[in-house]
Amino acid sequence: MKYLPLVWAAFRRHTTETLLTFLVLTVAFTLFSSMVALKAAYDSAIEGTRMDRLLVTDRFCCTGQRIGRRDELTRIPGVQGAAILQGVFGFYQEPARQVGVWMIDGGTISAIPELRLTPVHWKQMQETPNGLFFSRTQAATWNVTAGDTFLVQTRVSGREDGATSWPFKVLGVVDDPIHLDWMPNIYGNYGYFDAVRTQDERGRVNFVLAIDDGDDAQPICRKIDMLYASSESPSYCVPLQVDARNLIVSVISMRQMSLGIGTAGLFMILFLCANSVAESVRERIPDFAVLATIGFGQRHFAALVFLEAALPAVAGAVLGTTLAGMLSSFTSRLGDGSGVPLPAVSISAWIVALAVGIAVLIGGLSAVLPLRRLKTMELAAALAGR
């Protein structure tokens, strides 16, 4: 506690400069925390996809595979089942409210148990072909309950009758799936969807294969691609986790960019803090000389200079991470366009701890050069103001 009045006096020497330094430190830590949180969200999105789930689609176009290939795919050793990956994408009520519906069937429910759908749900969807089931999170997002009408509007018609609207009825709400964020968790009946599609698109789907072991993903994909290499519709097979990583990198490596931006922010913090402390110590050499005459040694000077450097950095780190948490919804939008749905960006406890730890480290590094100067200080000259 005996150092705090001395540190406070140092801050009061140049109040405006101290406040500006603190503001810059806060902004820098806000940037750093936001970028670390964004990278963590990307890593979480990639890890949330699975190596034991394979995407099988068309290699050269976007038409997908003939649904008749499903039986061939499920006969490949190591494949447990084949789910349909097809959807209706548009908006609900207004263009800004983008939404997607995943069209499934009984085989999809069997192949991907993490959907939390049961044969009873599928029976209800067969009885009401235009019915939908919402996951709990999606039901809360769209504020729907069983019996509601849910109209999805599309910009381009994919229907045989040319209509751009898809009228659905909400059948109920199911538990959220386990680590399944790569598709919209609103489920519709593929049979209803396919029956009203245009003739050239009917019967064309993408598949998600469930396999026994994620370590066999690449060999199974090579086998599938070789099987259809000479067909009229060659396949492209890739594990979902690899596909998510490729999507992010193909648009822009936001994971690496966010890390680079955060690192650049750290260097800015270090240079700013080190320069501020060095200038402050240089101006107060006579004051330190007086302290030396009353018994202050290098250990006391080290504590004093470290506190002067670390306190603004730690305060900036705490306030910066708080602001980053308040801006998390904006940070989440930085991931738009990557092709991978991101979980909500949030400032976790470990990010706060990381920021505070870095602030302490910066305080220590910033104190190194000023302390070397104090160590070589000539007491008589310093007292004389030379």
C-alpha positions as CSV (number, residue, x, y, z in Angstrom):
1,M,0.0,0.0,0.0
2,K,2.9,2.4,0.6
3,Y,3.5,2.5,-3.2
4,L,0.0,3.5,-4.2
5,P,0.3,7.2,-3.2
6,L,3.6,7.4,-5.3
7,V,1.9,5.7,-8.2
8,W,-1.1,8.0,-8.0
9,A,1.2,11.0,-7.9
10,A,2.9,9.8,-11.1
11,F,-0.4,9.4,-12.8
12,R,-1.4,13.0,-11.7
13,R,1.7,14.6,-13.2
14,H,0.1,14.4,-16.7
15,T,-3.6,13.7,-16.2
16,T,-4.6,14.1,-19.8
17,E,-1.8,11.8,-21.1
18,T,-2.7,9.2,-18.4
19,L,-6.4,9.2,-19.4
20,L,-5.5,9.0,-23.1
21,T,-3.2,6.1,-22.5
22,F,-5.8,4.3,-20.4
23,L,-8.4,4.8,-23.2
24,V,-6.0,3.4,-25.8
25,L,-5.2,0.4,-23.6
26,T,-9.0,-0.2,-23.2
27,V,-9.6,-0.1,-27.0
28,A,-6.6,-2.3,-27.6
29,F,-7.8,-4.9,-25.1
30,T,-11.4,-4.7,-26.5
31,L,-10.0,-5.5,-29.9
32,F,-7.8,-8.3,-28.6
33,S,-10.6,-9.9,-26.6
34,S,-13.0,-9.7,-29.5
35,M,-10.6,-11.3,-31.8
36,V,-9.7,-14.1,-29.4
37,A,-13.4,-14.7,-28.8
38,L,-14.0,-14.8,-32.6
39,K,-11.2,-17.3,-33.1
40,A,-12.6,-19.5,-30.3
41,A,-16.0,-19.4,-32.0
42,Y,-14.5,-20.6,-35.3
43,D,-12.6,-23.4,-33.5
44,S,-15.8,-24.4,-31.7
45,A,-17.8,-24.4,-35.0
46,I,-15.1,-26.7,-36.6
47,E,-14.8,-29.0,-33.6
48,G,-18.6,-29.2,-33.4
49,T,-18.7,-31.0,-36.8
50,R,-17.7,-34.6,-36.8
51,M,-15.2,-36.7,-38.7
52,D,-17.6,-39.7,-38.6
53,R,-20.1,-37.8,-40.7
54,L,-19.3,-37.5,-44.5
55,L,-20.8,-35.1,-47.0
56,V,-21.5,-36.7,-50.4
57,T,-22.5,-34.3,-53.1
58,D,-21.9,-33.6,-56.8
59,R,-18.3,-32.9,-57.8
60,F,-18.8,-30.4,-60.6
61,C,-22.2,-28.8,-60.0
62,C,-24.8,-28.2,-57.4
63,T,-27.5,-30.7,-58.5
64,G,-26.5,-33.3,-55.9
65,Q,-26.7,-37.1,-56.3
66,R,-29.6,-39.3,-57.4
67,I,-31.4,-40.5,-54.4
68,G,-31.2,-44.0,-55.8
69,R,-27.6,-44.1,-54.9
70,R,-28.5,-44.2,-51.2
71,D,-28.7,-48.0,-51.1
72,E,-25.3,-48.3,-52.8
73,L,-23.7,-45.9,-50.3
74,T,-25.1,-47.8,-47.3
75,R,-23.7,-51.1,-48.6
76,I,-20.1,-49.7,-48.4
77,P,-18.3,-51.3,-45.4
78,G,-18.1,-48.9,-42.5
79,V,-21.2,-46.9,-43.5
80,Q,-24.0,-47.0,-40.9
81,G,-26.6,-45.0,-42.8
82,A,-27.2,-42.2,-45.3
83,A,-29.1,-39.1,-44.3
84,I,-30.6,-36.7,-46.8
85,L,-29.2,-33.2,-46.8
86,Q,-31.6,-31.0,-48.6
87,G,-33.4,-27.8,-47.6
88,V,-35.6,-24.8,-48.3
89,F,-33.9,-21.5,-47.6
90,G,-35.6,-18.2,-47.6
91,F,-37.1,-15.7,-45.1
92,Y,-39.9,-15.5,-42.7
93,Q,-42.1,-12.4,-42.7
94,E,-39.4,-10.0,-43.9
95,P,-36.2,-10.4,-46.0
96,A,-33.9,-9.7,-43.1
97,R,-35.2,-12.7,-41.2
98,Q,-33.4,-15.5,-43.0
99,V,-34.4,-19.1,-42.3
100,G,-33.8,-22.6,-43.5
101,V,-35.8,-25.8,-43.2
102,W,-33.9,-29.2,-43.3
103,M,-36.0,-31.7,-45.3
104,I,-35.6,-35.2,-43.8
105,D,-37.0,-38.7,-44.0
106,G,-37.1,-41.8,-41.8
107,G,-33.6,-42.8,-43.1
108,T,-32.2,-39.5,-42.0
109,I,-33.6,-39.9,-38.5
110,S,-32.0,-43.4,-38.2
111,A,-28.7,-42.3,-39.6
112,I,-28.2,-39.2,-37.5
113,P,-29.6,-39.9,-34.0
114,E,-28.1,-36.7,-32.7
115,L,-31.2,-35.0,-34.3
116,R,-33.2,-36.2,-31.3
117,L,-36.1,-37.1,-33.6
118,T,-37.9,-40.4,-33.2
119,P,-40.0,-42.7,-35.4
120,V,-43.0,-41.2,-33.6
121,H,-42.1,-37.7,-34.9
122,W,-41.6,-39.1,-38.4
123,K,-45.1,-40.7,-38.3
124,Q,-46.5,-37.3,-37.4
125,M,-44.7,-35.8,-40.4
126,Q,-46.1,-38.5,-42.7
127,E,-49.6,-37.7,-41.5
128,T,-49.1,-34.0,-42.0
129,P,-46.7,-33.7,-45.0
130,N,-46.2,-30.0,-44.7
131,G,-45.5,-30.2,-41.0
132,L,-42.4,-29.0,-39.2
133,F,-40.6,-29.8,-36.0
134,F,-38.5,-27.1,-34.4
135,S,-35.6,-27.6,-32.0
136,R,-36.1,-25.8,-28.7
137,T,-33.6,-23.1,-29.6
138,Q,-35.2,-22.5,-33.0
139,A,-38.7,-22.4,-31.5
140,A,-37.6,-19.7,-29.1
141,T,-35.9,-17.8,-31.9
142,W,-39.0,-17.8,-34.1
143,N,-41.5,-17.7,-31.3
144,V,-43.6,-20.6,-32.6
145,T,-45.7,-23.3,-30.9
146,A,-47.5,-26.3,-32.1
147,G,-50.4,-25.5,-34.5
148,D,-48.8,-22.2,-35.8
149,T,-48.5,-21.6,-39.5
150,F,-44.9,-21.0,-40.7
151,L,-44.6,-19.5,-44.2
152,V,-41.1,-19.5,-45.8
153,Q,-40.7,-17.1,-48.7
154,T,-38.0,-17.7,-51.3
155,R,-36.6,-15.2,-53.8
156,V,-36.5,-17.8,-56.6
157,S,-39.1,-20.4,-57.0
158,G,-38.0,-24.0,-56.7
159,R,-41.5,-25.4,-57.1
160,E,-43.2,-26.9,-60.1
161,D,-46.1,-24.4,-59.8
162,G,-43.8,-21.4,-59.8
163,A,-44.8,-20.3,-56.3
164,T,-42.2,-18.6,-54.1
165,S,-43.8,-19.5,-50.8
166,W,-43.7,-22.7,-48.8
167,P,-46.6,-23.0,-46.3
168,F,-45.8,-25.1,-43.3
169,K,-47.5,-26.1,-40.1
170,V,-45.7,-26.4,-36.8
171,L,-46.2,-29.9,-35.4
172,G,-44.1,-29.5,-32.2
173,V,-40.8,-28.8,-30.5
174,V,-38.0,-31.4,-29.9
175,D,-34.8,-31.2,-27.9
176,D,-31.9,-29.4,-29.3
177,P,-29.5,-31.7,-31.3
178,I,-26.1,-32.6,-29.9
179,H,-23.3,-30.5,-31.5
180,L,-25.2,-30.1,-34.8
181,D,-25.0,-26.5,-36.0
182,W,-24.1,-27.0,-39.6
183,M,-27.7,-27.1,-40.8
184,P,-30.9,-25.3,-39.6
185,N,-32.5,-27.3,-36.9
186,I,-36.0,-27.0,-38.3
187,Y,-37.2,-30.2,-39.8
188,G,-39.6,-30.8,-42.7
189,N,-40.8,-33.8,-44.7
190,Y,-38.6,-34.5,-47.7
191,G,-41.4,-36.4,-49.5
192,Y,-43.6,-33.2,-49.5
193,F,-40.6,-31.1,-50.6
194,D,-39.6,-33.4,-53.4
195,A,-43.2,-33.8,-54.7
196,V,-43.6,-30.1,-55.5
197,R,-40.1,-29.5,-56.8
198,T,-39.4,-28.9,-60.5
199,Q,-39.0,-32.1,-62.6
200,D,-35.2,-31.6,-63.3
201,E,-34.5,-31.2,-59.6
202,R,-36.7,-34.0,-58.3
203,G,-34.9,-36.9,-56.8
204,R,-31.6,-35.1,-56.5
205,V,-30.2,-34.8,-53.0
206,N,-26.9,-34.4,-51.1
207,F,-26.1,-37.1,-48.5
208,V,-24.6,-37.2,-45.0
209,L,-23.2,-40.6,-44.3
210,A,-22.8,-41.9,-40.7
211,I,-19.7,-44.1,-40.5
212,D,-18.4,-46.4,-37.7
213,D,-15.1,-44.6,-37.1
214,G,-13.9,-41.1,-37.9
215,D,-10.4,-42.5,-38.5
216,D,-11.8,-44.3,-41.6
217,A,-13.3,-41.1,-43.1
218,Q,-10.7,-40.4,-45.7
219,P,-10.4,-44.0,-47.0
220,I,-14.2,-44.3,-47.3
221,C,-14.4,-41.0,-49.1
222,R,-11.8,-42.2,-51.6
223,K,-13.7,-45.4,-52.2
224,I,-16.9,-43.5,-52.8
225,D,-15.3,-41.1,-55.2
226,M,-13.7,-44.0,-57.1
227,L,-17.0,-45.8,-57.3
228,Y,-18.6,-42.9,-59.1
229,A,-15.6,-41.5,-60.9
230,S,-16.8,-42.6,-64.4
231,S,-20.5,-41.9,-63.9
232,E,-22.6,-39.1,-65.3
233,S,-22.5,-37.5,-61.9
234,P,-19.1,-37.9,-60.2
235,S,-19.2,-37.5,-56.4
236,Y,-17.3,-35.3,-54.0
237,C,-17.0,-36.8,-50.5
238,V,-15.5,-35.0,-47.5
239,P,-15.8,-35.3,-43.7
240,L,-18.0,-32.6,-42.3
241,Q,-15.2,-31.3,-40.1
242,V,-12.8,-31.0,-43.0
243,D,-15.5,-29.3,-45.1
244,A,-16.2,-26.8,-42.4
245,R,-12.4,-26.0,-42.1
246,N,-12.2,-25.7,-45.9
247,L,-15.2,-23.4,-46.1
248,I,-13.6,-21.0,-43.7
249,V,-10.3,-21.0,-45.4
250,S,-11.7,-20.7,-48.9
251,V,-13.5,-17.5,-48.1
252,I,-10.9,-15.9,-45.8
253,S,-8.9,-17.4,-43.0
254,M,-10.8,-15.5,-40.4
255,R,-9.3,-17.7,-37.6
256,Q,-5.8,-16.7,-38.6
257,M,-6.8,-13.1,-39.4
258,S,-8.5,-12.7,-36.0
259,L,-5.4,-14.1,-34.3
260,G,-3.2,-11.7,-36.3
261,I,-5.3,-8.7,-35.4
262,G,-5.3,-9.7,-31.8
263,T,-1.5,-10.1,-31.8
264,A,-1.1,-6.7,-33.5
265,G,-3.2,-5.2,-30.8
266,L,-0.9,-6.7,-28.1
267,F,2.2,-5.2,-29.7
268,M,0.4,-1.8,-29.8
269,I,-0.3,-2.2,-26.1
270,L,3.3,-3.1,-25.3
271,F,4.8,-0.2,-27.2
272,L,2.4,2.3,-25.8
273,C,2.8,1.1,-22.2
274,A,6.6,0.8,-22.4
275,N,6.9,4.3,-24.0
276,S,4.6,5.9,-21.4
277,V,6.4,4.3,-18.4
278,A,9.9,5.1,-19.8
279,E,9.0,8.7,-20.4
280,S,7.4,9.0,-16.9
281,V,10.5,7.6,-15.2
282,R,12.9,9.8,-17.2
283,E,11.0,12.9,-16.1
284,R,11.1,11.8,-12.4
285,I,14.8,10.8,-12.1
286,P,15.3,13.5,-9.4
287,D,12.3,12.1,-7.5
288,F,13.8,8.6,-7.6
289,A,17.1,10.0,-6.4
290,V,15.4,11.5,-3.3
291,L,13.7,8.2,-2.7
292,A,17.1,6.4,-2.9
293,T,18.5,8.7,-0.2
294,I,15.7,7.7,2.3
295,G,16.3,4.0,1.8
296,F,14.5,2.9,-1.4
297,G,16.5,0.2,-3.1
298,Q,16.2,-1.5,-6.5
299,R,13.6,-3.9,-5.2
300,H,11.4,-1.0,-4.1
301,F,11.9,0.8,-7.4
302,A,11.0,-2.4,-9.3
303,A,7.7,-2.7,-7.4
304,L,6.9,1.0,-7.9
305,V,7.6,1.0,-11.7
306,F,5.9,-2.3,-12.2
307,L,2.7,-1.0,-10.5
308,E,2.9,2.2,-12.6
309,A,3.0,0.1,-15.8
310,A,0.7,-2.8,-14.8
311,L,-2.2,-1.0,-13.1
312,P,-3.4,0.9,-16.2
313,A,-2.9,-2.2,-18.3
314,V,-4.9,-4.4,-16.0
315,A,-7.6,-1.8,-15.6
316,G,-7.7,-1.5,-19.4
317,A,-7.9,-5.3,-19.8
318,V,-10.8,-5.6,-17.4
319,L,-12.7,-2.7,-19.0
320,G,-11.8,-3.9,-22.5
321,T,-13.0,-7.4,-22.0
322,T,-16.2,-6.0,-20.6
323,L,-16.7,-3.8,-23.7
324,A,-15.9,-6.8,-25.9
325,G,-18.6,-8.8,-24.2
326,M,-21.1,-6.0,-24.8
327,L,-20.1,-6.0,-28.5
328,S,-20.3,-9.8,-28.9
329,S,-23.3,-9.6,-31.2
330,F,-21.4,-7.4,-33.5
331,T,-18.3,-9.6,-33.4
332,S,-20.5,-12.6,-34.3
333,R,-21.5,-10.9,-37.5
334,L,-17.8,-10.8,-38.6
335,G,-18.2,-14.5,-39.3
336,D,-21.0,-14.0,-41.9
337,G,-20.0,-15.3,-45.3
338,S,-17.7,-18.0,-44.0
339,G,-20.2,-20.6,-44.9
340,V,-20.1,-22.1,-41.4
341,P,-22.7,-21.2,-38.8
342,L,-20.9,-19.9,-35.8
343,P,-21.9,-20.3,-32.2
344,A,-22.6,-17.0,-30.4
345,V,-19.3,-15.2,-29.8
346,S,-18.9,-14.7,-26.0
347,I,-16.2,-13.5,-23.6
348,S,-15.5,-16.5,-21.4
349,A,-13.7,-16.5,-18.1
350,W,-10.5,-17.8,-19.7
351,I,-10.4,-14.9,-22.1
352,V,-10.7,-12.5,-19.2
353,A,-7.9,-14.3,-17.4
354,L,-5.8,-14.3,-20.5
355,A,-6.2,-10.6,-21.0
356,V,-5.4,-9.8,-17.4
357,G,-2.4,-12.1,-17.5
358,I,-1.1,-10.4,-20.6
359,A,-1.6,-7.0,-19.0
360,V,0.5,-8.1,-16.1
361,L,3.2,-9.5,-18.5
362,I,3.1,-6.2,-20.4
363,G,3.5,-4.3,-17.2
364,G,6.6,-6.4,-16.4
365,L,8.2,-6.0,-19.8
366,S,7.4,-2.2,-19.8
367,A,9.3,-1.9,-16.5
368,V,12.5,-3.5,-17.8
369,L,14.2,-0.5,-19.5
370,P,13.2,2.1,-17.0
371,L,14.6,-0.1,-14.2
372,R,17.9,-0.5,-16.0
373,R,18.1,3.3,-16.2
374,L,17.4,3.6,-12.5
375,K,20.0,1.0,-11.7
376,T,22.7,3.0,-13.5
377,M,21.5,6.3,-12.0
378,E,24.2,8.5,-10.5
379,L,22.7,9.7,-7.3
380,A,24.6,13.1,-7.0
381,A,23.9,14.0,-10.6
382,A,20.3,13.1,-10.3
383,L,19.8,15.1,-7.1
384,A,21.4,18.1,-8.8
385,G,19.0,17.7,-11.7
386,R,21.6,16.9,-14.3
